[in-house]
Amino acid sequence: MPLLGTSSVSLEVEPHKAERLAELMHAVRLAAQAEPEGYTAFMRDAPSVHYMSLSITHSHLLDPMFVIEVNYDLPEGRFWLELDAALGPQIRDMLRCCKRPRGSDAALYDATVEEGTRLSVAPYLERRAAVPSVYHHGNRGLVRARIVAERELFDATRKTIAQNEAEWRKLSPSDLHRELRSALMPDFPWLAKPAAPRFTRGERLGDYLRFGVAIVAALLILALPGFVAAQLMTLEWFLILTVLAAGLIWLGLYRLRGPVEGTGTGDGAGLIRSLLGSWKLLVTGVAIYLVTVAVTGTLSLAVFSEMPLAQAWHAAIRPLLQSLLFSLTVVIPGLVLWLRRLELDDSTQNRPNVDPTMLAEMARREDWLNQNHMISIVPLKPGALRSWAVRAGHFLLKLYLRMKIVDGYLGGMRTIHFAHWAFVDNGARLMFHSNYDLSWEAYLDDFIEKAHEGLTLAWSNGLGFPPTRMLLGDGASHGRLFKAWARQSMGYTSFWYCAYPELTVDQIERNWRIASGLHKPQLRNAEAATWLNDL
């Protein structure tokens, strides 16, 4: 099955070598652009790469950072070897501009950058690659070779019809499909084989299972205080404690529900709306949790305490229900109240300082194609609860996106090819990459309008992020302020490669539907009529 990978490598740069590093990246871009059709050698030597970028990011507090971002088809280890074959000497020179790591990677770095060495750069890059905390693949299950082949098929299909459009229009939809397939078959013999599935039922089942296991594990952790309380007191005292604690916490949430004066956007109900909109998922998760823990607890008591099964069931179910009640009414609302108090004390930037020179450089490099690239790195707010919340939020969001999104749509948007977040600097900063359609302004406007809650959840722990409310409310809905904050955190991309720069996410899906139809020897008239709408 197709294996799409996303990785990024972030390395500190020696300040006095930053200019030299920029020159090396610029030289790679100029050499690629100088080829007859642009990037032809890289396309040949790195046939699995969808997107790749090389960037330097700057910070007023830290030294520059060199970042390699890649999206590819192979297993990670094989991919870095492929990249070494395509750009090994150039990347080695760039690594020589970076700081020598002080940990266990120091010896490998020395061997990699040593003068005259023939050691591949792949092991060092693989060792330093960050695991994405959240990622999105716009055309999941489509490898680069398939995207390119289906683009060529679409172009040939349109060209074939255009040569004698009047005659084609006389045919019924099913006849047109059959004749068109026959006309294209000599140039595209792979149409004779059934279309390869983008993902299997087993893969989709795995997506659901991973998310389900994560929800059960999260509920189990949050239920631990309730388990302890249930063991330490009688049912009557447990219920009294639960009612009193829940009453105080919910009263606090009610009193702090509003925005700080002058910071509201009319979107403060993000958390409540998300919970209501996901009630089926939540109910299913709680039901799976109850069944899983009840069965596990019953069997454990029956085996290890030698209880009869019925007695073990009654002994397990009561503390289970008590702990679940306590977690849903006290623990989870209590954590939200704690975070809400932190939100009210957060410092924000009402006027983010965007460097005019950097802004001009970014603007100069954007909008040359149908697609663009952005990189952003932001420092994270301190605190144990925030650190736990942002990592848990990212982990669940990653699994949820993997389970939910299979057709390219992300919150009503279909403009993102590949995107990911990753923690860098021992988790002190959050890095974001996106390869997207349209202009940067249109892309962010789309995000703000259609997916601002997910954007707020993923980025709200960034230092200076616009004021949030109850984790999901406001935040990115502060349109101008959010865009200025995002611009401030961005750096410009020195080298950016895309294997299919003329294709949008939507067009790739359109090409796939056309190809899927042509793989079939025959379509019914109604099915063929629907298929023809994409032509």
C-alpha positions, -999 to +999 in steps of 0.1 A: +000+000+000+011+036-006+033+049+023+033+087+025+059+101+049+064+136+064+097+146+081+116+177+091+151+182+104+159+214+124+196+222+132+211+252+150+234+273+128+267+288+137+259+326+135+290+335+116+282+308+090+245+317+084+254+339+054+274+310+039+245+286+045+221+310+027+245+311-003+247+273-004+209+270-005+206+297-031+232+279-052+211+247-051+180+266-062+198+284-090+214+251-103+180+234-103+163+263-121+191+264-147+182+229-160+163+228-193+129+221-177+138+231-141+145+206-114+147+177-139+178+162-123+163+163-088+130+148-101+150+119-116+173+114-086+146+117-059+115+101-075+096+097-043+096+134-032+063+153-034+076+185-017+109+196-002+121+229+013+153+243+028+149+273+051+168+294+076+147+308+104+158+337+127+149+346+162+158+376+184+165+352+213+182+323+196+207+316+169+194+308+134+180+274+126+185+254+094+154+234+085+149+206+060+112+197+053+103+167+031+071+148+021+078+115+003+066+080-006+092+057+009+099+044+044+119+070+062+153+052+062+151+045+024+141+081+017+171+097+034+193+074+013+175+086-018+180+122-008+217+116-002+220+103-037+203+134-051+218+162-029+243+145-006+274+167-013+253+199-011+236+190+021+270+179+037+283+215+030+252+229+047+257+207+077+292+221+081+275+255+087+255+240+117+266+236+153+281+204+165+256+186+187+267+182+223+249+149+229+253+113+216+250+126+180+283+144+181+305+115+168+281+109+139+281+146+131+319+146+130+321+116+107+294+131+084+311+165+079+347+153+079+366+165+049+370+138+023+345+115+039+324+092+018+299+085+046+263+091+036+245+121+052+214+098+055+221+084+090+227+118+106+195+133+090+175+103+100+188+106+136+179+143+138+145+141+121+116+152+142+084+131+144+054+153+134+031+160+163+002+166+139+001+161+101-023+163+072-019+147+037-043+163+013-044+135-013-039+105+010-030+072-006-017+088-039+020+083-045+038+109-066+042+086-097+004+080-096-004+117-093+018+125-123+005+096-144-031+105-137-024+142-146-010+130-180-041+108-185-064+137-177-046+159-202-048+132-229-085+127-222-093+163-227-071+165-258-088+134-273-123+148-268-113+183-281-101+168-314-136+158-324-159+171-297-190+172-319-189+135-326-182+126-290-213+146-279-235+123-300-226+093-279-245+082-248-224+086-215-217+049-213-207+046-250-185+077-247-167+062-217-162+029-235-149+045-268-127+070-249-111+042-229-104+023-261-088+053-276-066+060-246-056+024-239-026+022-263-008+051-246-019+041-210-019+003-209-020+004-171-058+012-175-063-025-182-055-033-146-080-026-117-073+007-100-051+002-069-069+011-037-057+042-019-060+025+015-072-008+026-100-017+050-073-029+074-056+005+073-089+023+079-097-001+108-063+007+122-070+044+121-102+039+141-085+015+166-056+038+173-080+067+180-102+045+202-073+032+222-061+068+227-095+079+240-097+049+264-062+056+277-070+093+282-102+085+300-084+059+322-058+085+332-084+111+339-104+086+359-076+078+383-085+105+409-121+091+409-108+055+414-088+066+444-117+086+459-140+057+454-117+034+473-111+058+502-148+067+511-183+054+512-206+060+483-225+087+502-194+107+509-181+102+474-213+116+460-212+146+484-176+153+474-185+150+437-215+173+439-196+200+460-164+199+438-184+199+406-206+228+418-176+249+426-158+241+394-188+247+371-196+279+390-160+291+383-163+282+346-196+301+344-181+332+360-150+331+337-169+322+305-167+357+290-138+373+273-115+399+287-130+433+278-122+442+242-109+408+232-141+389+223-148+379+187-183+364+191-168+329+189-163+321+226-184+289+225-159+269+205-154+242+231-191+237+238-199+237+201-172+212+194-184+189+221-220+191+209-209+186+173-189+155+183-215+140+207-217+107+187-179+103+188-178+112+226-206+088+235-190+060+214-156+067+232-172+066+266-191+034+257-159+017+245-141+028+276-168+014+299-169-020+281-131-023+279-124-014+315-155-033+329-145-065+311-108-062+319-115-054+356-140-083+359-117-108+344-087-096+365-107-099+397-121-133+387-086-146+379-064-130+406-089-129+435-107-161+426-141-144+428-172-158+410-177-140+377-210-123+388-194-111+421-163-098+402-186-079+378-204-061+406-171-054+423-156-038+391-186-019+378-193+003+408-158+020+411-157+022+373-190+042+371-179+063+401-146+072+386-161+080+352-187+103+369-159+120+388-137+125+357-165+139+336-180+163+362-149+172+382-115+163+367-120+174+331-139+206+339-113+213+366-085+211+341-104+234+317-109+259+346-072+258+354-064+265+317-090+292+316-073+310+345-040+307+327-056+321+295-068+352+314-032+359+326-016+353+292+004+381+276-005+387+239+008+409+211-017+435+201+008+447+174+031+419+163+065+432+151+068+421+115+102+428+100+096+448+068+127+434+051+117+398+059+081+405+049+092+419+015+115+388+010+086+364+018+062+383-005+088+383-033+090+345-032+052+338-030+025+334-057+048+324-086+028+292-090-006+278-081+010+266-048+030+282-020+050+271+010+052+285+045+073+277+076+066+291+111+084+286+144+070+300+176+082+297+213+057+279+236+042+292+268+058+278+300+041+256+326+036+219+332-002+219+325+003+238+292+031+214+282+008+184+289-022+200+272-005+209+240+011+175+236-021+156+244-041+179+222-017+174+193-016+136+197-054+133+197-057+158+168-032+137+148-052+105+153-085+122+147-074+137+114-060+104+103-093+087+112-116+114+098-100+128+066-096+107+036-109+129+007-086+160+011-111+181+030-099+197+062-127+216+080-144+224+046-110+233+030-094+214+002-063+235-004-036+218+017-013+193+000+009+185+030+011+202+064+026+193+098+035+206+132+066+194+151+081+202+185+117+214+183+144+226+209+134+200+234+098+210+231+104+247+237+092+258+202+066+246+178+074+244+141+047+244+113+051+237+076+024+238+049+024+233+012-009+248+000-029+262-029-038+299-034-021+329-019-010+331+017-037+356+025-064+335+009-050+304+026-051+319+061-086+335+055-098+300+045-084+286+077-098+313+099-133+310+084-135+272+082-111+256+107-103+283+133-111+260+162-085+234+152-060+261+144-066+276+179-062+242+195-029+235+177-013+270+181-029+285+212+001+276+233+023+298+212+038+328+230+018+359+220-010+341+203-042+361+202-064+358+233-082+324+235-113+314+255-119+278+268-092+263+246-110+266+212-128+299+213-116+333+199-079+328+192-075+325+154-109+342+150-090+374+156-084+375+119-060+404+114-042+399+146-037+362+140-023+368+105+001+394+118+012+370+146+016+342+120+036+365+097+059+375+125+068+338+132+075+329+096+108+327+077+113+327+039+121+295+020+154+295+002+148+263-018+114+248-025+106+219-048+072+206-058+068+176-081+035+188-096+034+227-093+004+232-116-019+209-097-043+219-069-055+194-043-089+195-059-075+188-094-055+158-081-088+144-067-105+151-100-078+134-120-081+104-097-118+101-103-113+103-141-086+076-139-107+054-116-135+055-141-113+047-170-099+016-152-134+001-154-142-016-188-178-004-186-200+020-167-237+022-164-253+052-181-261+071-149-226+063-135-210+074-167-229+107-167-217+115-132-181+105-142-183+129-172-190+159-150-153+159-141-143+163-177 
